[in-house]
Amino acid sequence: MKSTTSKEWETLVRVSGKMRALMKNLRRSQLMSLCAVDLKRPSMYTEEANYRGTPYEVPLFILRTRPCFWFRSGGCSVCNYHLASALDNEVTREDLVSQIDHVVRRVSGTELPYILLTSSGSFLDDRELPEDLRLGVLQRLAQGGLRALSFECRAEFLSDRNRLRRCVKAFAGGALQVGIGLESADPFVRNVVLHKGLTDESIDRATQALRAEGVGYYFYVMVGKPYMTVAEDLADTIATVNYAFELGGSMVVLEMINVQPHTLTKVLYARGVYRPPAIWLGIEVLRHLKPQYRHLVPIKGYEKAEPMPEVFPDTCNSCRDRVRSALREWNLRRNWHDLERTTKMCECRREFEDRIAQGVPTEPLWERVEAALDSLIEEVDGASGA
């Protein structure tokens, strides 16, 4: 990736500060509200996957722990994973043990190839999951016959090689893999537009440590980013997927942005200046990838998610069901020719191509984002009586 000049860095810091102020304001009412949450059982659902060339419905277990620490700084602008956590309820050690016991009972003695088990933010953050419980559940699952497990974690918790080594030892005989939120290779897009709070240095340190300790890793990349034209978003996503594979990722998950409450995208959607991406955009990203990368890129977020969004990415009423069905088949079997045929099935595909052809505005992205943030901050502050 190209280095950042001092002027670019100053711009990034300035506009990022404005995004953080806005996001903290948007989260304020959510942080003050308590909801009833069952802290004795984890959240669980399944997703279509392709495991070593075989279609597989992978079970995903999300422990209801303390929320991601980054949420207190406003969190990512499009994310509300907070709703999958314990929220502001006090989660006790006994609650976590009960949730872990539930996972072990569901998995042990089965013939599941692998599962995803994670906390409500970063699996290796001791504030969410104490290390003894983390190592204990890994050991119990390995002893129960599980041979592959994925978890999710922010990059800054992945550079401690000793911690990684202890996890590998606890999951003896099995393979560990972690999903890392990269979102965008562009620092401005990642840390301002998406407010990720993730440096290139953190990503490099994490991947170096993971390789050294034999832990596999893959990346999540966002599609449908606010404030960007379709052409900009497409180009950024393609570049990010290629960069993720250059970093050594075994897979890249395209996460199509949906609309969650208390997020920037919800505010913009309510004002009619944002809509989730057309499902075509995810397929178009695949079309531009090298064949050796393409089959390693599933597309998620178009019809199920945890927490459940208010609005999903879409096509039109005429082709919605067929396109979603084709994506499910892609995630399971990775037959590109079958998926590519969907691009010829509906007039709304041509409308999407017209949006790409509109190109990129003459004003740089940072100018557009900063002007929009200044207006929105004033509006939100005024509405809250600030």
C-alpha positions in Angstrom: 0.0 0.0 0.0 1.1 3.6 -0.7 2.5 5.6 2.3 0.4 8.4 3.8 1.7 11.9 3.4 1.7 14.3 6.4 -1.1 16.4 4.8 -3.2 13.2 4.2 -2.6 12.2 7.8 -3.7 15.6 9.1 -6.9 15.3 7.1 -7.5 11.8 8.3 -7.1 12.7 11.9 -9.3 15.8 11.6 -12.2 14.2 9.8 -12.0 11.1 11.9 -12.4 13.2 15.0 -15.6 14.6 13.5 -16.9 11.1 12.7 -16.1 9.9 16.2 -18.0 12.8 17.7 -21.0 12.0 15.6 -21.0 8.3 16.3 -20.7 8.8 20.1 -23.7 11.1 19.9 -25.7 8.6 17.8 -24.9 5.8 20.3 -25.8 7.8 23.4 -29.5 6.8 23.6 -28.5 3.1 23.0 -26.0 3.1 25.8 -28.6 4.4 28.2 -31.1 1.7 27.4 -31.3 -1.7 29.0 -33.0 -4.7 27.3 -33.8 -8.1 28.5 -31.1 -10.6 27.2 -30.8 -14.3 28.0 -27.2 -14.4 29.3 -27.3 -18.2 29.8 -27.4 -19.1 26.2 -25.3 -17.8 23.2 -26.7 -16.5 20.0 -26.6 -19.3 17.3 -27.4 -19.5 13.6 -26.0 -21.1 10.5 -24.5 -19.8 7.3 -23.8 -21.4 3.9 -20.1 -22.2 3.5 -17.8 -24.3 1.4 -15.4 -26.3 3.5 -12.5 -27.9 1.6 -14.6 -28.1 -1.5 -17.7 -29.5 0.2 -21.0 -27.5 0.8 -21.5 -27.0 4.5 -23.9 -25.2 6.8 -21.5 -23.9 9.4 -22.8 -23.3 12.9 -22.0 -19.8 14.3 -22.0 -19.3 18.1 -21.8 -15.8 19.5 -21.2 -15.6 23.2 -23.2 -12.8 24.8 -20.2 -11.0 26.5 -19.4 -7.4 27.2 -19.6 -5.4 23.9 -16.6 -4.6 21.8 -14.5 -2.0 23.5 -14.5 0.2 20.4 -18.2 0.7 20.7 -17.5 3.1 23.6 -15.6 5.3 21.1 -18.7 5.3 18.8 -17.9 2.0 17.2 -17.8 1.3 13.4 -20.2 3.6 11.6 -22.2 0.8 9.9 -22.1 -1.8 12.7 -24.3 -2.6 15.6 -22.9 -5.9 16.9 -23.6 -4.4 20.3 -27.0 -5.9 19.9 -25.5 -9.4 19.9 -23.8 -8.7 23.2 -24.9 -8.6 26.8 -25.7 -5.0 26.1 -25.3 -3.0 29.3 -26.5 -5.9 31.4 -23.8 -7.2 33.8 -22.6 -10.5 32.5 -21.1 -12.7 35.2 -18.6 -15.5 35.1 -21.5 -18.0 35.8 -23.3 -16.6 32.7 -20.3 -17.1 30.5 -19.8 -20.7 31.8 -23.4 -21.5 31.1 -23.1 -20.2 27.5 -19.9 -22.2 27.0 -21.5 -25.3 28.4 -24.3 -24.9 25.9 -21.8 -24.7 23.0 -19.9 -27.7 24.2 -23.0 -29.8 24.5 -24.1 -28.9 21.0 -20.8 -29.7 19.4 -19.1 -32.5 21.4 -19.7 -36.0 19.9 -20.9 -34.6 16.6 -19.3 -34.9 13.2 -19.2 -31.2 12.5 -16.1 -30.3 10.3 -15.8 -26.9 12.0 -17.6 -24.2 13.8 -17.3 -20.5 14.4 -17.2 -19.5 18.1 -16.6 -15.9 19.1 -17.4 -13.3 21.7 -19.4 -10.2 21.0 -16.4 -8.3 19.8 -12.9 -9.8 20.0 -12.5 -13.4 21.2 -9.0 -12.6 22.5 -10.0 -9.6 24.5 -9.9 -10.6 28.2 -12.5 -8.0 29.0 -15.0 -10.0 27.0 -13.8 -13.5 27.7 -11.3 -14.2 30.5 -8.4 -16.3 29.3 -9.0 -19.3 31.5 -12.5 -19.6 30.1 -11.3 -19.1 26.5 -8.6 -21.8 26.9 -11.0 -24.0 28.7 -13.6 -24.0 26.0 -11.0 -24.6 23.3 -9.6 -27.6 25.2 -13.1 -29.0 25.8 -14.1 -28.7 22.2 -10.9 -30.3 21.0 -11.4 -33.2 23.5 -14.9 -33.5 22.2 -13.7 -34.2 18.7 -13.9 -30.8 17.0 -10.9 -30.4 14.6 -11.4 -26.9 13.2 -12.6 -23.7 14.8 -12.8 -20.1 13.7 -13.2 -17.0 15.9 -13.4 -13.3 15.2 -11.0 -10.6 16.6 -9.8 -7.1 16.1 -6.3 -7.0 14.8 -4.8 -5.3 17.9 -5.5 -8.3 20.0 -3.7 -10.7 17.7 -0.1 -9.6 18.0 0.7 -11.3 21.3 2.4 -14.5 20.1 2.3 -16.0 23.6 -1.4 -15.6 23.8 -1.8 -17.2 20.4 0.5 -20.0 21.4 -1.6 -20.8 24.4 -4.7 -21.0 22.3 -3.1 -23.4 19.8 -1.9 -25.6 22.7 -5.4 -25.6 24.2 -7.0 -26.7 20.9 -4.5 -29.5 20.5 -4.8 -31.6 17.4 -7.1 -29.0 15.7 -6.7 -26.0 13.4 -7.5 -22.5 14.5 -8.4 -19.7 12.2 -9.4 -16.1 12.9 -11.6 -13.6 10.9 -10.2 -10.1 11.0 -12.2 -7.0 10.0 -10.1 -5.3 7.4 -13.1 -3.6 5.7 -11.0 -1.4 3.4 -7.4 -1.2 2.4 -7.7 2.6 2.2 -6.9 4.2 5.6 -9.4 7.1 5.1 -12.2 4.8 4.0 -11.5 2.3 6.8 -11.0 4.8 9.7 -13.2 7.7 8.7 -16.0 6.5 6.5 -16.3 3.2 8.4 -14.7 4.5 11.7 -12.9 1.3 12.2 -10.0 2.6 14.4 -7.5 0.2 12.8 -4.0 1.1 11.7 -2.0 -0.6 8.9 0.7 -1.3 11.6 -1.8 -3.3 13.7 -2.8 -5.3 10.7 0.9 -6.1 9.8 1.8 -7.0 13.4 -1.3 -9.3 13.6 -0.6 -11.2 10.4 3.1 -11.6 11.3 2.2 -13.1 14.7 -0.5 -15.4 13.3 1.8 -16.8 10.6 4.6 -17.3 13.2 2.2 -19.3 15.5 0.5 -21.3 12.7 -2.9 -19.7 13.1 -4.8 -19.2 9.9 -6.6 -16.0 9.1 -9.1 -14.5 6.7 -10.6 -11.0 6.3 -13.9 -9.3 6.2 -14.4 -6.6 3.6 -17.3 -4.1 3.4 -19.4 -3.5 0.4 -21.9 -0.6 0.1 -19.9 2.0 2.0 -21.7 5.3 2.7 -20.6 8.6 1.0 -19.1 6.7 -1.9 -20.5 6.3 -5.4 -21.0 2.8 -6.7 -17.9 3.2 -9.0 -15.8 4.3 -6.0 -17.1 1.5 -3.8 -16.5 -1.1 -6.5 -12.9 0.0 -7.1 -12.1 0.2 -3.3 -13.6 -3.2 -2.7 -11.7 -4.9 -5.5 -8.4 -3.3 -4.3 -9.1 -4.4 -0.8 -9.9 -8.0 -1.7 -6.6 -8.2 -3.6 -4.7 -6.6 -0.8 -6.2 -9.1 1.7 -4.9 -12.0 -0.3 -1.5 -10.3 -0.6 -1.5 -10.2 3.2 -1.9 -14.0 3.3 -5.6 -14.3 3.9 -7.0 -17.8 3.2 -10.4 -16.3 2.4 -12.2 -12.9 2.1 -15.8 -12.6 3.2 -17.6 -9.8 1.4 -20.0 -8.3 3.9 -22.8 -6.4 2.2 -23.7 -3.5 4.5 -27.3 -3.6 5.8 -29.1 -1.0 7.9 -28.7 -1.3 11.7 -30.2 1.0 14.3 -28.1 3.7 15.9 -25.7 3.8 13.0 -24.5 6.4 10.5 -26.1 4.3 7.7 -29.5 4.3 9.6 -29.4 8.1 9.9 -28.5 8.6 6.2 -31.1 6.0 5.2 -33.8 7.8 7.1 -32.8 11.0 5.3 -33.0 9.4 1.9 -29.3 9.9 1.2 -28.2 6.2 1.6 -29.5 2.9 0.5 -27.9 -0.5 1.1 -25.9 -1.8 -1.9 -27.6 -3.6 -4.7 -26.7 -7.3 -4.4 -25.3 -6.9 -7.9 -22.4 -5.0 -6.4 -21.1 -8.1 -4.6 -21.4 -10.2 -7.8 -19.6 -7.4 -9.8 -16.7 -7.5 -7.3 -16.3 -11.2 -7.9 -16.4 -10.7 -11.7 -13.3 -8.4 -11.4 -11.2 -10.9 -9.3 -8.6 -13.3 -10.5 -10.1 -16.8 -10.8 -7.7 -18.2 -8.2 -9.1 -15.6 -5.7 -12.7 -15.6 -6.8 -13.7 -19.0 -5.5 -12.3 -18.0 -2.0 -14.8 -15.1 -1.6 -18.2 -15.8 -0.2 -20.8 -13.0 0.0 -22.7 -12.4 3.2 -25.2 -10.0 4.7 -27.8 -10.1 1.9 -30.5 -12.1 3.7 -29.4 -13.1 7.2 -27.3 -11.5 9.9 -26.8 -11.3 13.6 -28.2 -8.9 14.8 -31.0 -8.9 12.3 -30.9 -5.6 10.3 -33.8 -3.3 9.5 -33.1 -3.2 5.8 -31.1 -5.7 3.7 -29.2 -5.2 0.4 -31.6 -6.0 -2.5 -32.3 -6.1 -6.2 -35.9 -5.7 -7.3 -39.1 -7.6 -6.7 -38.9 -9.5 -10.0 -35.5 -11.1 -9.4 -34.8 -10.9 -5.7 -35.6 -14.5 -4.8 -33.7 -15.9 -7.8 -30.6 -13.7 -7.1 -30.5 -14.6 -3.4 -30.9 -18.3 -4.2 -28.0 -18.0 -6.7 -25.9 -16.4 -4.0 -26.7 -19.2 -1.5 -25.6 -21.7 -4.2 -22.4 -19.7 -4.7 -21.5 -19.7 -1.1 -22.1 -23.5 -0.9 -20.6 -24.7 -4.3 -18.6 -21.8 -5.8 -19.7 -22.4 -9.4 -18.9 -19.0 -11.0 -20.7 -19.7 -14.3 -24.0 -20.4 -12.5 -23.7 -17.2 -10.6 -22.7 -15.1 -13.6 -25.8 -16.2 -15.4 -27.9 -14.2 -12.9 -26.5 -11.0 -14.3 -28.6 -11.5 -17.5 -31.9 -12.2 -15.8 -33.4 -8.8 -15.0 -33.6 -5.2 -16.2 -32.5 -3.9 -12.8 -29.0 -5.2 -13.6 -28.7 -2.7 -16.4 -29.9 0.1 -14.0 -27.1 -1.0 -11.7 -24.6 -0.8 -14.5 -25.8 2.7 -15.3 -25.0 3.7 -11.7 -21.4 2.4 -12.1 -21.1 4.4 -15.4 -21.8 7.6 -13.5 -18.2 7.4 -12.3 -16.5 9.3 -9.6 -17.2 13.0 -8.6 -14.6 15.6 -9.2 -14.5 16.5 -5.5 -12.2 14.3 -3.5 -13.9 11.9 -1.1 -12.5 13.5 2.1 -14.1 16.9 1.1 -17.5 15.3 0.5 -17.3 13.4 3.7 -16.2 16.3 5.8 -18.9 18.6 4.4 -21.6 16.0 5.0 -20.3 15.4 8.6 -20.3 19.1 9.5 -23.9 19.4 8.4 -25.0 16.2 10.1 -23.2 16.9 13.4 -24.9 20.3 13.6 -28.3 18.7 12.9 -27.9 15.9 15.4 -26.5 18.3 18.1 -29.4 20.6 17.5 -31.9 17.8 17.8 -30.4 16.6 21.1 -30.3 20.1 22.6 -26.5 20.2 22.6 
